[in-house]
Amino acid sequence: MVLVGTVVEPPCEGYRPTSEALMNLAQYRANPSISGAVHAHPVYAMVMAIRE
């Protein structure tokens, strides 16, 4: 990801950033006090998401 002219190399071949990368980048630019994002899959949230 490039935020301020620094290219961060992918950790391994075939790696692709998460689909939320552009949204996170916009948040970092809009609010400089944000220094990171957490992408998680809590079990209970996943169960509710797939529930019919």
PDB file of N, CA, C and O in Angstrom:
ATOM      1  N   MET A   1       0.849  -1.170   0.000  1.00  0.00           N
ATOM      2  CA  MET A   1       0.000   0.000   0.000  1.00  0.00           C
ATOM      3  C   MET A   1       0.892   1.230   0.000  1.00  0.00           C
ATOM      4  O   MET A   1       1.914   1.257   0.685  1.00  0.00           O
ATOM      5  N   VAL A   2       0.518   2.230  -0.751  1.00  0.00           N
ATOM      6  CA  VAL A   2       1.278   3.475  -0.798  1.00  0.00           C
ATOM      7  C   VAL A   2       0.439   4.561  -0.155  1.00  0.00           C
ATOM      8  O   VAL A   2      -0.667   4.851  -0.611  1.00  0.00           O
ATOM      9  N   LEU A   3       0.961   5.162   0.903  1.00  0.00           N
ATOM     10  CA  LEU A   3       0.234   6.235   1.567  1.00  0.00           C
ATOM     11  C   LEU A   3       0.922   7.570   1.331  1.00  0.00           C
ATOM     12  O   LEU A   3       0.272   8.551   0.971  1.00  0.00           O
ATOM     13  N   VAL A   4       2.229   7.610   1.530  1.00  0.00           N
ATOM     14  CA  VAL A   4       2.964   8.855   1.366  1.00  0.00           C
ATOM     15  C   VAL A   4       4.236   8.582   0.576  1.00  0.00           C
ATOM     16  O   VAL A   4       5.330   8.890   1.048  1.00  0.00           O
ATOM     17  N   GLY A   5       4.113   8.016  -0.601  1.00  0.00           N
ATOM     18  CA  GLY A   5       5.262   7.800  -1.465  1.00  0.00           C
ATOM     19  C   GLY A   5       6.142   6.613  -1.121  1.00  0.00           C
ATOM     20  O   GLY A   5       7.151   6.399  -1.793  1.00  0.00           O
ATOM     21  N   THR A   6       5.806   5.836  -0.110  1.00  0.00           N
ATOM     22  CA  THR A   6       6.599   4.674   0.257  1.00  0.00           C
ATOM     23  C   THR A   6       5.859   3.411  -0.172  1.00  0.00           C
ATOM     24  O   THR A   6       4.746   3.153   0.287  1.00  0.00           O
ATOM     25  N   VAL A   7       6.471   2.634  -1.045  1.00  0.00           N
ATOM     26  CA  VAL A   7       5.862   1.388  -1.498  1.00  0.00           C
ATOM     27  C   VAL A   7       6.221   0.289  -0.511  1.00  0.00           C
ATOM     28  O   VAL A   7       7.398   0.058  -0.234  1.00  0.00           O
ATOM     29  N   VAL A   8       5.224  -0.376   0.012  1.00  0.00           N
ATOM     30  CA  VAL A   8       5.443  -1.489   0.930  1.00  0.00           C
ATOM     31  C   VAL A   8       5.350  -2.764   0.108  1.00  0.00           C
ATOM     32  O   VAL A   8       4.320  -3.042  -0.508  1.00  0.00           O
ATOM     33  N   GLU A   9       6.425  -3.535   0.101  1.00  0.00           N
ATOM     34  CA  GLU A   9       6.470  -4.762  -0.696  1.00  0.00           C
ATOM     35  C   GLU A   9       5.554  -5.823  -0.096  1.00  0.00           C
ATOM     36  O   GLU A   9       5.445  -5.927   1.126  1.00  0.00           O
ATOM     37  N   PRO A  10       4.894  -6.614  -0.946  1.00  0.00           N
ATOM     38  CA  PRO A  10       4.050  -7.692  -0.421  1.00  0.00           C
ATOM     39  C   PRO A  10       4.889  -8.725   0.319  1.00  0.00           C
ATOM     40  O   PRO A  10       6.042  -8.956  -0.048  1.00  0.00           O
ATOM     41  N   PRO A  11       4.330  -9.356   1.363  1.00  0.00           N
ATOM     42  CA  PRO A  11       5.099 -10.317   2.153  1.00  0.00           C
ATOM     43  C   PRO A  11       5.457 -11.592   1.401  1.00  0.00           C
ATOM     44  O   PRO A  11       6.421 -12.269   1.760  1.00  0.00           O
ATOM     45  N   CYS A  12       4.688 -11.932   0.353  1.00  0.00           N
ATOM     46  CA  CYS A  12       4.995 -13.132  -0.413  1.00  0.00           C
ATOM     47  C   CYS A  12       4.374 -13.027  -1.803  1.00  0.00           C
ATOM     48  O   CYS A  12       3.473 -12.221  -2.033  1.00  0.00           O
ATOM     49  N   GLU A  13       4.861 -13.840  -2.712  1.00  0.00           N
ATOM     50  CA  GLU A  13       4.351 -13.834  -4.082  1.00  0.00           C
ATOM     51  C   GLU A  13       2.879 -14.246  -4.102  1.00  0.00           C
ATOM     52  O   GLU A  13       2.477 -15.165  -3.389  1.00  0.00           O
ATOM     53  N   GLY A  14       2.091 -13.571  -4.910  1.00  0.00           N
ATOM     54  CA  GLY A  14       0.677 -13.885  -5.010  1.00  0.00           C
ATOM     55  C   GLY A  14      -0.193 -13.192  -3.974  1.00  0.00           C
ATOM     56  O   GLY A  14      -1.415 -13.339  -3.987  1.00  0.00           O
ATOM     57  N   TYR A  15       0.429 -12.439  -3.080  1.00  0.00           N
ATOM     58  CA  TYR A  15      -0.314 -11.731  -2.035  1.00  0.00           C
ATOM     59  C   TYR A  15      -1.112 -10.583  -2.639  1.00  0.00           C
ATOM     60  O   TYR A  15      -0.600  -9.843  -3.480  1.00  0.00           O
ATOM     61  N   ARG A  16      -2.364 -10.431  -2.214  1.00  0.00           N
ATOM     62  CA  ARG A  16      -3.179  -9.292  -2.619  1.00  0.00           C
ATOM     63  C   ARG A  16      -3.739  -8.629  -1.366  1.00  0.00           C
ATOM     64  O   ARG A  16      -4.138  -9.318  -0.428  1.00  0.00           O
ATOM     65  N   PRO A  17      -3.771  -7.301  -1.341  1.00  0.00           N
ATOM     66  CA  PRO A  17      -4.339  -6.621  -0.175  1.00  0.00           C
ATOM     67  C   PRO A  17      -5.831  -6.943  -0.037  1.00  0.00           C
ATOM     68  O   PRO A  17      -6.482  -7.324  -1.010  1.00  0.00           O
ATOM     69  N   THR A  18      -6.352  -6.790   1.145  1.00  0.00           N
ATOM     70  CA  THR A  18      -7.770  -7.007   1.395  1.00  0.00           C
ATOM     71  C   THR A  18      -8.615  -6.049   0.561  1.00  0.00           C
ATOM     72  O   THR A  18      -8.142  -4.989   0.153  1.00  0.00           O
ATOM     73  N   SER A  19      -9.848  -6.422   0.315  1.00  0.00           N
ATOM     74  CA  SER A  19     -10.736  -5.575  -0.488  1.00  0.00           C
ATOM     75  C   SER A  19     -11.046  -4.253   0.212  1.00  0.00           C
ATOM     76  O   SER A  19     -11.526  -3.318  -0.429  1.00  0.00           O
ATOM     77  N   GLU A  20     -10.785  -4.162   1.495  1.00  0.00           N
ATOM     78  CA  GLU A  20     -11.028  -2.923   2.239  1.00  0.00           C
ATOM     79  C   GLU A  20      -9.850  -1.953   2.179  1.00  0.00           C
ATOM     80  O   GLU A  20      -9.906  -0.891   2.799  1.00  0.00           O
ATOM     81  N   ALA A  21      -8.797  -2.286   1.455  1.00  0.00           N
ATOM     82  CA  ALA A  21      -7.581  -1.467   1.443  1.00  0.00           C
ATOM     83  C   ALA A  21      -7.845  -0.026   1.023  1.00  0.00           C
ATOM     84  O   ALA A  21      -7.317   0.896   1.645  1.00  0.00           O
ATOM     85  N   LEU A  22      -8.644   0.190  -0.009  1.00  0.00           N
ATOM     86  CA  LEU A  22      -8.912   1.559  -0.463  1.00  0.00           C
ATOM     87  C   LEU A  22      -9.724   2.337   0.568  1.00  0.00           C
ATOM     88  O   LEU A  22      -9.504   3.534   0.757  1.00  0.00           O
ATOM     89  N   MET A  23     -10.658   1.665   1.234  1.00  0.00           N
ATOM     90  CA  MET A  23     -11.434   2.322   2.284  1.00  0.00           C
ATOM     91  C   MET A  23     -10.511   2.713   3.444  1.00  0.00           C
ATOM     92  O   MET A  23     -10.609   3.822   3.969  1.00  0.00           O
ATOM     93  N   ASN A  24      -9.619   1.806   3.840  1.00  0.00           N
ATOM     94  CA  ASN A  24      -8.673   2.113   4.912  1.00  0.00           C
ATOM     95  C   ASN A  24      -7.767   3.271   4.526  1.00  0.00           C
ATOM     96  O   ASN A  24      -7.496   4.147   5.346  1.00  0.00           O
ATOM     97  N   LEU A  25      -7.298   3.283   3.290  1.00  0.00           N
ATOM     98  CA  LEU A  25      -6.436   4.359   2.815  1.00  0.00           C
ATOM     99  C   LEU A  25      -7.154   5.701   2.910  1.00  0.00           C
ATOM    100  O   LEU A  25      -6.557   6.689   3.335  1.00  0.00           O
ATOM    101  N   ALA A  26      -8.420   5.750   2.522  1.00  0.00           N
ATOM    102  CA  ALA A  26      -9.208   6.987   2.616  1.00  0.00           C
ATOM    103  C   ALA A  26      -9.346   7.429   4.071  1.00  0.00           C
ATOM    104  O   ALA A  26      -9.289   8.623   4.365  1.00  0.00           O
ATOM    105  N   GLN A  27      -9.526   6.474   4.980  1.00  0.00           N
ATOM    106  CA  GLN A  27      -9.642   6.808   6.401  1.00  0.00           C
ATOM    107  C   GLN A  27      -8.331   7.374   6.935  1.00  0.00           C
ATOM    108  O   GLN A  27      -8.340   8.345   7.692  1.00  0.00           O
ATOM    109  N   TYR A  28      -7.207   6.782   6.550  1.00  0.00           N
ATOM    110  CA  TYR A  28      -5.900   7.282   6.998  1.00  0.00           C
ATOM    111  C   TYR A  28      -5.680   8.709   6.518  1.00  0.00           C
ATOM    112  O   TYR A  28      -5.184   9.552   7.265  1.00  0.00           O
ATOM    113  N   ARG A  29      -6.050   8.977   5.271  1.00  0.00           N
ATOM    114  CA  ARG A  29      -5.862  10.321   4.715  1.00  0.00           C
ATOM    115  C   ARG A  29      -6.796  11.331   5.379  1.00  0.00           C
ATOM    116  O   ARG A  29      -6.406  12.477   5.604  1.00  0.00           O
ATOM    117  N   ALA A  30      -8.018  10.922   5.693  1.00  0.00           N
ATOM    118  CA  ALA A  30      -9.002  11.829   6.288  1.00  0.00           C
ATOM    119  C   ALA A  30      -8.702  12.130   7.755  1.00  0.00           C
ATOM    120  O   ALA A  30      -9.038  13.207   8.248  1.00  0.00           O
ATOM    121  N   ASN A  31      -8.078  11.194   8.446  1.00  0.00           N
ATOM    122  CA  ASN A  31      -7.821  11.357   9.873  1.00  0.00           C
ATOM    123  C   ASN A  31      -6.423  10.842  10.206  1.00  0.00           C
ATOM    124  O   ASN A  31      -6.251   9.650  10.461  1.00  0.00           O
ATOM    125  N   PRO A  32      -5.419  11.728  10.206  1.00  0.00           N
ATOM    126  CA  PRO A  32      -4.032  11.307  10.440  1.00  0.00           C
ATOM    127  C   PRO A  32      -3.785  10.634  11.792  1.00  0.00           C
ATOM    128  O   PRO A  32      -2.746   9.999  11.975  1.00  0.00           O
ATOM    129  N   SER A  33      -4.717  10.760  12.741  1.00  0.00           N
ATOM    130  CA  SER A  33      -4.498  10.107  14.037  1.00  0.00           C
ATOM    131  C   SER A  33      -4.751   8.601  13.968  1.00  0.00           C
ATOM    132  O   SER A  33      -4.391   7.872  14.893  1.00  0.00           O
ATOM    133  N   ILE A  34      -5.370   8.127  12.878  1.00  0.00           N
ATOM    134  CA  ILE A  34      -5.571   6.687  12.692  1.00  0.00           C
ATOM    135  C   ILE A  34      -4.247   6.082  12.238  1.00  0.00           C
ATOM    136  O   ILE A  34      -3.661   6.532  11.254  1.00  0.00           O
ATOM    137  N   SER A  35      -3.780   5.067  12.949  1.00  0.00           N
ATOM    138  CA  SER A  35      -2.485   4.484  12.586  1.00  0.00           C
ATOM    139  C   SER A  35      -2.576   3.016  12.185  1.00  0.00           C
ATOM    140  O   SER A  35      -1.552   2.380  11.932  1.00  0.00           O
ATOM    141  N   GLY A  36      -3.781   2.474  12.125  1.00  0.00           N
ATOM    142  CA  GLY A  36      -3.904   1.080  11.718  1.00  0.00           C
ATOM    143  C   GLY A  36      -5.356   0.649  11.662  1.00  0.00           C
ATOM    144  O   GLY A  36      -6.256   1.344  12.135  1.00  0.00           O
ATOM    145  N   ALA A  37      -5.558  -0.519  11.069  1.00  0.00           N
ATOM    146  CA  ALA A  37      -6.903  -1.094  10.977  1.00  0.00           C
ATOM    147  C   ALA A  37      -6.815  -2.570  11.326  1.00  0.00           C
ATOM    148  O   ALA A  37      -5.809  -3.221  11.046  1.00  0.00           O
ATOM    149  N   VAL A  38      -7.858  -3.091  11.931  1.00  0.00           N
ATOM    150  CA  VAL A  38      -7.905  -4.504  12.294  1.00  0.00           C
ATOM    151  C   VAL A  38      -8.974  -5.178  11.443  1.00  0.00           C
ATOM    152  O   VAL A  38     -10.125  -4.741  11.409  1.00  0.00           O
ATOM    153  N   HIS A  39      -8.585  -6.233  10.766  1.00  0.00           N
ATOM    154  CA  HIS A  39      -9.522  -7.024   9.968  1.00  0.00           C
ATOM    155  C   HIS A  39      -9.693  -8.335  10.713  1.00  0.00           C
ATOM    156  O   HIS A  39      -8.744  -9.106  10.855  1.00  0.00           O
ATOM    157  N   ALA A  40     -10.915  -8.590  11.191  1.00  0.00           N
ATOM    158  CA  ALA A  40     -11.148  -9.782  12.006  1.00  0.00           C
ATOM    159  C   ALA A  40     -12.407 -10.511  11.550  1.00  0.00           C
ATOM    160  O   ALA A  40     -13.247  -9.957  10.840  1.00  0.00           O
ATOM    161  N   HIS A  41     -12.513 -11.742  11.968  1.00  0.00           N
ATOM    162  CA  HIS A  41     -13.679 -12.568  11.676  1.00  0.00           C
ATOM    163  C   HIS A  41     -14.171 -13.206  12.971  1.00  0.00           C
ATOM    164  O   HIS A  41     -13.980 -14.405  13.174  1.00  0.00           O
ATOM    165  N   PRO A  42     -14.809 -12.416  13.863  1.00  0.00           N
ATOM    166  CA  PRO A  42     -15.304 -12.986  15.111  1.00  0.00           C
ATOM    167  C   PRO A  42     -16.328 -14.093  14.832  1.00  0.00           C
ATOM    168  O   PRO A  42     -17.203 -13.933  13.981  1.00  0.00           O
ATOM    169  N   VAL A  43     -16.217 -15.188  15.534  1.00  0.00           N
ATOM    170  CA  VAL A  43     -17.057 -16.360  15.285  1.00  0.00           C
ATOM    171  C   VAL A  43     -18.542 -16.012  15.357  1.00  0.00           C
ATOM    172  O   VAL A  43     -19.294 -16.378  14.453  1.00  0.00           O
ATOM    173  N   TYR A  44     -18.981 -15.323  16.395  1.00  0.00           N
ATOM    174  CA  TYR A  44     -20.406 -15.034  16.538  1.00  0.00           C
ATOM    175  C   TYR A  44     -20.908 -14.121  15.426  1.00  0.00           C
ATOM    176  O   TYR A  44     -22.031 -14.296  14.953  1.00  0.00           O
ATOM    177  N   ALA A  45     -20.111 -13.162  15.002  1.00  0.00           N
ATOM    178  CA  ALA A  45     -20.519 -12.285  13.902  1.00  0.00           C
ATOM    179  C   ALA A  45     -20.643 -13.082  12.608  1.00  0.00           C
ATOM    180  O   ALA A  45     -21.559 -12.846  11.820  1.00  0.00           O
ATOM    181  N   MET A  46     -19.734 -14.018  12.385  1.00  0.00           N
ATOM    182  CA  MET A  46     -19.802 -14.843  11.178  1.00  0.00           C
ATOM    183  C   MET A  46     -21.043 -15.731  11.198  1.00  0.00           C
ATOM    184  O   MET A  46     -21.692 -15.913  10.168  1.00  0.00           O
ATOM    185  N   VAL A  47     -21.375 -16.280  12.357  1.00  0.00           N
ATOM    186  CA  VAL A  47     -22.566 -17.130  12.469  1.00  0.00           C
ATOM    187  C   VAL A  47     -23.814 -16.319  12.132  1.00  0.00           C
ATOM    188  O   VAL A  47     -24.684 -16.800  11.406  1.00  0.00           O
ATOM    189  N   MET A  48     -23.910 -15.108  12.644  1.00  0.00           N
ATOM    190  CA  MET A  48     -25.072 -14.265  12.358  1.00  0.00           C
ATOM    191  C   MET A  48     -25.123 -13.885  10.879  1.00  0.00           C
ATOM    192  O   MET A  48     -26.207 -13.785  10.304  1.00  0.00           O
ATOM    193  N   ALA A  49     -23.974 -13.677  10.265  1.00  0.00           N
ATOM    194  CA  ALA A  49     -23.928 -13.278   8.859  1.00  0.00           C
ATOM    195  C   ALA A  49     -24.396 -14.396   7.930  1.00  0.00           C
ATOM    196  O   ALA A  49     -25.003 -14.121   6.895  1.00  0.00           O
ATOM    197  N   ILE A  50     -24.121 -15.654   8.285  1.00  0.00           N
ATOM    198  CA  ILE A  50     -24.494 -16.757   7.392  1.00  0.00           C
ATOM    199  C   ILE A  50     -25.835 -17.390   7.755  1.00  0.00           C
ATOM    200  O   ILE A  50     -26.322 -18.281   7.060  1.00  0.00           O
ATOM    201  N   ARG A  51     -26.415 -16.923   8.843  1.00  0.00           N
ATOM    202  CA  ARG A  51     -27.706 -17.458   9.288  1.00  0.00           C
ATOM    203  C   ARG A  51     -28.800 -17.142   8.269  1.00  0.00           C
ATOM    204  O   ARG A  51     -28.873 -16.025   7.759  1.00  0.00           O
ATOM    205  N   GLU A  52     -29.623 -18.101   7.983  1.00  0.00           N
ATOM    206  CA  GLU A  52     -30.703 -17.880   7.008  1.00  0.00           C
ATOM    207  C   GLU A  52     -31.943 -17.337   7.675  1.00  0.00           C
ATOM    208  O   GLU A  52     -32.948 -17.094   7.007  1.00  0.00           O
TER     209      GLU A  52
END
